[in-house]
Amino acid sequence: MSHRAQVWVALWIVYIVWGSTYLGIELAGETIPAMFGAGIRFMLVGLIVCGVVIWRRGLRALKMRRAELASAAVIGLLLPGANSLLFITERKVPIGLTSLIIASVPLWVLLFRLAAGERPDRIASLGLLVGFAGIALLVRPGGGSGPLGYLLLTVVAAISWALGSFLSPRIAVPRDALVATGYETLVGGLVLTAIGLATTSPSDLDPSGWSTRSILGLVYLILVGSVIGYTAYAWLLGNAPLGQVATYAYVNPVVAIALGVIVLDETLTVRIVGGALLILAAVAIVVRRESKPGEVVGPDGHPAELAPARRS
């Protein structure tokens, strides 16, 4: 297989796998408690990643300074924490709509950059305004798109992702991306699992009460969404142009919307189409204008930068 063909295979893996994780979250969250399910997911991903690091480079590779561990913990709480909110919101908000709101993460990152005194170019800033107009259209009360509180909680998830992505290259996280990913997901997973255990009744934590498709959804999120999706993405970062890799930011929502319509019989309204056009156009503008280290965010609990700084 030619290098060009390998790139496109890896791209389509990221397109489909990361776009389908919204469906995986919807299925897992049907009967598995939200915080507990998200916690188990990221805790196991963290253990797998740390295991790979030990297998490849030995136990010493996991050593780090206290400041690095603290920073990894902060990022881990922001990113998996944001993902845990989707386990809650997708019970009331269609996955297509959820994916569009999460697709706005690059816009929030740009807003954080503006607040920090950085000055992106005018076209990227115009894209920011267009994108937020799309968000306003989607979360406007009425229209049958879901309860306003759940819609706003989805926006909070996007902001949390963006904040974690904005901070990631600016604080002392481990320099090794794989080690950082392992610690971030492990810490986030442990905290979410603890919260889930403390806030959920024992009867709801009994696996015998979980549906088969919820269990399969969780397994899919762990093995396919995180392990396979991340592996393909990490390979692309070293073998394809950054601007090409970044196209996942506006292809994933299209995949999620299609799966919502086909699998879950979700309705594709004029309002969702209008919001989609505004947000995806804005993300395309921002991604293309800002395709350099430290700018864009991934959709599935992955540290949200376009550059190969930190991923999970």
C-alpha positions as CSV (number, residue, x, y, z in Angstrom):
1,M,0.0,0.0,0.0
2,S,1.4,3.4,-1.0
3,H,2.0,6.1,1.7
4,R,-0.8,8.2,0.3
5,A,-3.2,5.3,0.6
6,Q,-2.0,4.6,4.2
7,V,-2.7,8.3,5.1
8,W,-6.2,8.1,3.8
9,V,-6.9,4.8,5.6
10,A,-5.7,6.3,8.9
11,L,-7.8,9.4,8.2
12,W,-10.9,7.5,7.6
13,I,-10.3,5.5,10.8
14,V,-10.2,8.7,12.8
15,Y,-13.2,10.2,10.9
16,I,-15.4,7.2,11.5
17,V,-14.1,6.0,14.9
18,W,-14.1,9.4,16.6
19,G,-17.3,10.4,15.0
20,S,-18.9,7.1,16.2
21,T,-17.9,7.6,19.8
22,Y,-20.9,9.8,20.4
23,L,-23.0,6.8,19.6
24,G,-20.9,4.7,21.9
25,I,-21.4,7.2,24.8
26,E,-25.2,7.2,24.1
27,L,-25.4,3.4,24.3
28,A,-23.1,3.1,27.3
29,G,-25.0,5.8,29.2
30,E,-28.4,4.2,28.7
31,T,-27.9,1.9,31.8
32,I,-24.4,2.5,33.1
33,P,-24.2,5.4,35.6
34,A,-22.6,8.4,33.9
35,M,-19.7,9.3,36.2
36,F,-18.9,5.7,36.9
37,G,-19.0,4.7,33.2
38,A,-16.8,7.6,32.1
39,G,-14.4,6.9,35.0
40,I,-14.0,3.2,34.2
41,R,-13.4,4.1,30.5
42,F,-10.6,6.5,31.1
43,M,-9.1,4.6,34.0
44,L,-8.7,1.5,31.8
45,V,-7.4,3.6,28.9
46,G,-4.8,5.1,31.3
47,L,-3.8,1.7,32.5
48,I,-3.5,0.4,28.9
49,V,-1.3,3.4,27.8
50,C,0.9,3.2,30.9
51,G,1.2,-0.5,30.3
52,V,2.4,0.2,26.7
53,V,4.9,2.7,28.0
54,I,6.3,0.2,30.5
55,W,6.4,-2.6,27.9
56,R,8.3,-0.4,25.4
57,R,10.6,1.6,27.7
58,G,10.5,0.2,31.2
59,L,9.0,1.4,34.5
60,R,11.5,4.2,34.8
61,A,9.8,5.9,31.8
62,L,6.8,6.8,34.0
63,K,8.9,8.8,36.5
64,M,8.1,12.5,36.5
65,R,8.5,15.6,38.7
66,R,5.7,16.6,41.1
67,A,4.9,19.7,39.0
68,E,4.4,17.5,35.9
69,L,2.2,15.1,37.9
70,A,0.1,18.0,39.2
71,S,-0.3,19.4,35.7
72,A,-1.2,16.1,34.2
73,A,-3.9,15.7,36.9
74,V,-5.4,19.1,36.1
75,I,-5.6,18.3,32.4
76,G,-6.9,14.8,33.2
77,L,-9.7,16.3,35.3
78,L,-10.7,18.8,32.6
79,L,-10.7,16.4,29.6
80,P,-12.2,13.2,30.9
81,G,-14.4,15.4,33.2
82,A,-15.8,17.0,30.1
83,N,-16.4,13.6,28.5
84,S,-18.3,12.4,31.6
85,L,-20.8,15.3,31.1
86,L,-21.7,13.8,27.7
87,F,-22.7,10.6,29.4
88,I,-25.3,12.7,31.2
89,T,-26.4,15.1,28.4
90,E,-26.8,12.5,25.6
91,R,-29.7,11.0,27.6
92,K,-31.6,14.1,26.6
93,V,-29.7,15.7,23.7
94,P,-29.4,14.0,20.2
95,I,-25.9,12.8,19.5
96,G,-25.8,14.8,16.2
97,L,-26.5,18.0,18.1
98,T,-24.0,17.1,20.8
99,S,-21.3,16.5,18.2
100,L,-21.9,19.9,16.7
101,I,-21.6,21.7,20.1
102,I,-18.4,19.8,20.8
103,A,-17.1,20.6,17.4
104,S,-17.0,24.2,18.6
105,V,-14.0,23.4,20.9
106,P,-11.5,25.1,18.5
107,L,-13.6,28.2,18.7
108,W,-13.4,28.2,22.5
109,V,-9.7,27.6,22.4
110,L,-9.4,30.7,20.1
111,L,-11.4,32.7,22.6
112,F,-9.1,31.7,25.5
113,R,-6.2,32.8,23.3
114,L,-7.8,36.2,22.8
115,A,-8.4,36.4,26.6
116,A,-4.8,35.7,27.2
117,G,-3.7,38.6,25.0
118,E,-2.8,36.6,21.9
119,R,-4.0,38.1,18.6
120,P,-5.1,35.6,15.9
121,D,-5.7,37.1,12.5
122,R,-9.0,38.8,11.6
123,I,-10.3,36.0,9.4
124,A,-9.9,33.5,12.3
125,S,-11.7,36.0,14.6
126,L,-14.5,36.4,12.1
127,G,-14.8,32.6,12.1
128,L,-15.2,32.8,15.9
129,L,-18.2,35.0,15.5
130,V,-19.8,32.8,12.9
131,G,-19.3,29.7,15.0
132,F,-20.8,31.3,18.1
133,A,-23.8,32.3,16.1
134,G,-24.2,28.7,15.2
135,I,-24.0,27.7,18.9
136,A,-26.6,30.3,19.8
137,L,-28.9,28.9,17.2
138,L,-28.5,25.3,18.5
139,V,-29.0,26.1,22.2
140,R,-31.8,28.6,21.7
141,P,-34.9,27.4,23.8
142,G,-37.5,25.6,21.8
143,G,-37.3,23.6,18.6
144,G,-37.3,20.1,20.2
145,S,-33.5,19.9,20.4
146,G,-33.4,19.0,24.1
147,P,-33.9,20.6,27.5
148,L,-32.0,23.9,27.7
149,G,-30.2,22.8,30.9
150,Y,-28.8,19.7,29.1
151,L,-27.8,21.8,26.1
152,L,-25.9,24.3,28.3
153,L,-24.2,21.4,30.1
154,T,-23.0,20.2,26.7
155,V,-21.6,23.7,26.1
156,V,-19.9,23.5,29.5
157,A,-18.3,20.2,28.3
158,A,-17.0,21.9,25.2
159,I,-15.5,24.8,27.3
160,S,-13.9,22.3,29.7
161,W,-12.3,20.5,26.7
162,A,-11.1,23.8,25.3
163,L,-9.6,24.9,28.6
164,G,-7.7,21.7,29.0
165,S,-6.5,22.0,25.5
166,F,-5.5,25.6,26.0
167,L,-3.6,24.8,29.2
168,S,-1.9,21.7,28.0
169,P,1.0,23.3,26.1
170,R,1.3,26.1,28.6
171,I,1.9,24.1,31.9
172,A,4.4,21.6,33.0
173,V,2.8,18.4,31.7
174,P,5.2,15.5,30.9
175,R,7.1,16.1,27.7
176,D,6.5,12.6,26.5
177,A,3.0,12.6,24.9
178,L,2.4,9.0,25.6
179,V,3.3,9.3,29.3
180,A,1.3,12.5,29.6
181,T,-1.7,10.7,28.0
182,G,-1.4,7.8,30.4
183,Y,-1.3,9.9,33.5
184,E,-4.0,12.3,32.4
185,T,-6.5,9.6,31.5
186,L,-5.6,7.5,34.6
187,V,-6.0,10.4,37.1
188,G,-9.2,11.6,35.4
189,G,-10.6,8.1,35.4
190,L,-9.8,7.5,39.0
191,V,-11.4,10.7,40.1
192,L,-14.5,10.1,38.0
193,T,-14.8,6.5,39.2
194,A,-14.6,7.7,42.8
195,I,-17.3,10.3,42.2
196,G,-19.4,7.7,40.5
197,L,-19.0,5.2,43.4
198,A,-19.9,7.9,46.0
199,T,-22.9,9.3,44.2
200,T,-24.5,6.2,42.7
201,S,-26.7,3.7,44.5
202,P,-25.2,0.2,44.8
203,S,-28.1,-1.3,42.8
204,D,-27.2,0.9,39.8
205,L,-23.6,-0.2,40.0
206,D,-24.6,-3.9,39.7
207,P,-23.5,-5.0,36.2
208,S,-26.4,-7.4,36.0
209,G,-28.6,-4.4,35.6
210,W,-26.7,-3.1,32.6
211,S,-27.9,-3.8,29.1
212,T,-25.7,-5.7,26.7
213,R,-25.6,-2.8,24.3
214,S,-24.5,-0.5,27.1
215,I,-21.6,-2.8,28.0
216,L,-20.7,-3.2,24.3
217,G,-20.8,0.6,24.0
218,L,-18.4,1.0,26.8
219,V,-16.0,-1.6,25.4
220,Y,-16.2,0.1,22.1
221,L,-15.2,3.4,23.6
222,I,-12.2,1.9,25.4
223,L,-10.8,-0.4,22.7
224,V,-11.9,1.3,19.5
225,G,-12.6,4.9,20.3
226,S,-9.5,5.5,22.5
227,V,-6.9,2.8,21.6
228,I,-7.5,2.3,17.8
229,G,-8.6,5.9,17.2
230,Y,-5.6,7.3,19.1
231,T,-3.1,5.0,17.4
232,A,-4.3,6.1,13.9
233,Y,-4.3,9.7,14.9
234,A,-0.8,9.5,16.5
235,W,0.5,7.9,13.2
236,L,-1.1,10.6,11.1
237,L,0.6,13.4,13.2
238,G,4.0,12.0,12.1
239,N,3.1,11.1,8.5
240,A,0.6,13.6,7.1
241,P,0.3,17.4,6.8
242,L,-1.2,19.0,9.9
243,G,-3.9,20.8,8.0
244,Q,-5.0,17.5,6.5
245,V,-5.1,15.7,9.9
246,A,-7.1,18.6,11.3
247,T,-10.0,17.9,9.0
248,Y,-11.3,15.4,11.6
249,A,-12.6,18.5,13.5
250,Y,-15.3,19.1,10.9
251,V,-15.8,15.6,9.6
252,N,-16.5,13.9,12.9
253,P,-19.8,15.8,13.5
254,V,-21.1,14.7,10.0
255,V,-20.4,11.0,11.0
256,A,-22.2,11.5,14.3
257,I,-25.2,13.1,12.7
258,A,-25.5,10.3,10.2
259,L,-25.3,7.6,12.9
260,G,-27.9,9.5,14.9
261,V,-30.3,9.5,12.0
262,I,-29.6,5.9,10.9
263,V,-29.2,4.1,14.2
264,L,-31.2,6.1,16.7
265,D,-33.8,7.6,14.3
266,E,-32.9,11.1,15.3
267,T,-34.6,13.9,13.4
268,L,-32.5,16.2,11.3
269,T,-34.2,19.6,11.6
270,V,-33.7,22.8,9.7
271,R,-32.4,24.3,12.9
272,I,-29.7,21.6,13.3
273,V,-28.7,21.9,9.7
274,G,-28.4,25.7,10.0
275,G,-26.3,25.4,13.2
276,A,-24.2,22.8,11.6
277,L,-23.4,24.9,8.5
278,L,-22.4,27.9,10.7
279,I,-20.3,25.9,13.2
280,L,-18.6,23.7,10.7
281,A,-17.8,26.6,8.4
282,A,-16.3,28.5,11.4
283,V,-14.3,25.5,12.5
284,A,-13.0,25.0,9.0
285,I,-11.9,28.7,8.9
286,V,-10.2,28.6,12.3
287,V,-8.5,25.3,11.7
288,R,-7.1,26.3,8.3
289,R,-6.0,29.8,9.6
290,E,-4.5,28.4,12.9
291,S,-3.0,25.1,11.7
292,K,0.1,25.4,13.9
293,P,1.1,24.0,17.3
294,G,-1.3,24.5,20.1
295,E,-4.5,25.5,18.4
296,V,-7.2,22.9,17.9
297,V,-9.1,20.3,19.9
298,G,-10.1,16.7,19.3
299,P,-13.6,15.4,20.0
300,D,-13.3,12.4,22.2
301,G,-11.5,13.2,25.4
302,H,-8.4,13.8,23.4
303,P,-6.4,16.8,24.4
304,A,-7.6,19.2,21.9
305,E,-4.7,20.6,20.1
306,L,-4.0,20.4,16.4
307,A,-0.3,20.0,17.0
308,P,1.3,16.8,18.3
309,A,1.6,18.2,21.8
310,R,-0.7,16.0,23.9
311,R,-3.2,13.4,22.9
312,S,-5.3,10.7,24.7
